[in-house]
Amino acid sequence: MYENILRHPGPTPIPKKVQLAMNRDIFSHRSNEFIELYRETIELVKPIFGTKQEILLLPSGGTAALEAAAVNTVSVGEDVVVITVGAFGDYFVSICEQHGFNVHKLEKQWGQACTAEDLRAFIQPLQNIKAIFVTYNETSTGILNPIAQLAQVVREESEALLIVDGVSCVGGAPAEMDAWGVDILVTGSQKAMMLPPGLSLVSVSDRAWQVIEENKTPSYYLNLLSYRSWAEKGMTPNTPAVTLIYGLHEVCKLIEEEGGFAKTIARHELMKNMVRSAMTALGIGLLTADDYASPTITAILTPEGIALGDFLTHLKQHYHVDFAGGLGHLQGQIFRFGHMGYCFPSDVLQAVSLMEAALQDFSYAFEPGAGVRAAHEVFLAAQRK
Ligand SMILES: *Cc1c(COP(=O)(O)O)cnc(C)c1O
């Protein structure tokens, strides 16, 4: 009877219009219909990446696109820096280690961001760094690393490429790939892009293409040069996720309908502020400070005196709202409230109100309605602007 209210930081809900768009009959990926759809879709996606470069579409999860970024630019034994501030940064470390790169790991405590000063101090003594890998939005902690500032440091202090995992925020956070000087930006379909899993998007700077052209890439399926040459013809090297590309086209149309990508970003910023104010009003802590807080996911500390696993199960069973737990050592200590993609201020009010109901069931001491009121005040203030 009830629909599950999915408030995970990926996968995320799919808009009805996108579902309908994906319901079309399939057509050949070598047909003129496909070429037209492909070309139009790529042009619509470029502003979301902040780039004039080609957007390459891989029929894969985000991880394969991260791996593509790594193996197309770096060879066995070469030095790289991987910045890790949580579980997904550690993922990037594993990918690089798996391929035999010499990894210099810049690690920050979970819940903190990597600042420009951190990066400068770390890379200054290093030499011959081929690439620097960083997670834009750390999905395990709700931290948005300051990519613009990090990119500036990379340019000032090294010749390295800057490779950015934007899987859990591109589509909901600002991305100015060209202006910031990001060399490769990657995202996936099932987070802020409002699509089912199975499609990833990659964009590459001119500088990075030069490196890729000289690199001996060991992968056939993930060879970006092959994606580039087919993209020139409005196609992909192999059969793409055609259905998801219909969906991606519709997602871009919905963003246009919202009033442009700046509006979409502002909505995410507003939802972040609503969630943070609500938790503070309920006396519930947040993992991250305000300055680098993510616009797409908020990590919330376990309310005092509550068994988190039971609380999340109760919320799902009785109120049909589904939050994500913590990853790694934060399991049991935090839960994650996803507010990205097809999510609106009204959804935040709904989730906070249901959370209050569960807090009451667990005899948590708070003033009923305080969280909803705080979130609503933030919402109203934004309407008055
Ligand atoms: C989800 C996620 C990934 C992995 O994407 P898959 O589609 O599961 O392969 C990588 N990085 C970040 C930051 C993510 O949030």
Ligand as a Chemical Component Dictionary entry (heavy atoms), coordinates in Angstrom:
data_LIG
# 
_chem_comp.id                   LIG 
_chem_comp.type                 NON-POLYMER 
_chem_comp.pdbx_formal_charge   0 
_chem_comp.three_letter_code    LIG 
# 
loop_
_chem_comp_atom.comp_id 
_chem_comp_atom.atom_id 
_chem_comp_atom.alt_atom_id 
_chem_comp_atom.type_symbol 
_chem_comp_atom.charge 
_chem_comp_atom.model_Cartn_x 
_chem_comp_atom.model_Cartn_y 
_chem_comp_atom.model_Cartn_z 
_chem_comp_atom.pdbx_ordinal 
LIG C1 C1 C 0 28.273 5.469 -5.186 1  
LIG C2 C2 C 0 29.638 6.003 -5.311 2  
LIG C3 C3 C 0 30.623 5.341 -6.072 3  
LIG C4 C4 C 0 30.397 3.997 -6.701 4  
LIG O1 O1 O 0 29.480 4.006 -7.722 5  
LIG P1 P1 P 0 28.880 2.609 -8.259 6  
LIG O2 O2 O 0 27.857 3.048 -9.248 7  
LIG O3 O3 O 0 28.326 1.892 -7.073 8  
LIG O4 O4 O 0 29.978 1.844 -8.891 9  
LIG C5 C5 C 0 31.853 5.947 -6.192 10 
LIG N1 N1 N 0 32.125 7.120 -5.598 11 
LIG C6 C6 C 0 31.218 7.774 -4.863 12 
LIG C7 C7 C 0 31.584 9.084 -4.249 13 
LIG C8 C8 C 0 29.951 7.240 -4.688 14 
LIG O5 O5 O 0 29.039 7.886 -3.934 15 
# 
loop_
_chem_comp_bond.comp_id 
_chem_comp_bond.atom_id_1 
_chem_comp_bond.atom_id_2 
_chem_comp_bond.value_order 
_chem_comp_bond.pdbx_ordinal 
LIG C1 C2 SING 1  
LIG C2 C3 SING 2  
LIG C2 C8 DOUB 3  
LIG C3 C4 SING 4  
LIG C3 C5 DOUB 5  
LIG C4 O1 SING 6  
LIG O1 P1 SING 7  
LIG P1 O2 DOUB 8  
LIG P1 O3 SING 9  
LIG P1 O4 SING 10 
LIG C5 N1 SING 11 
LIG N1 C6 DOUB 12 
LIG C6 C7 SING 13 
LIG C6 C8 SING 14 
LIG C8 O5 SING 15 
# 
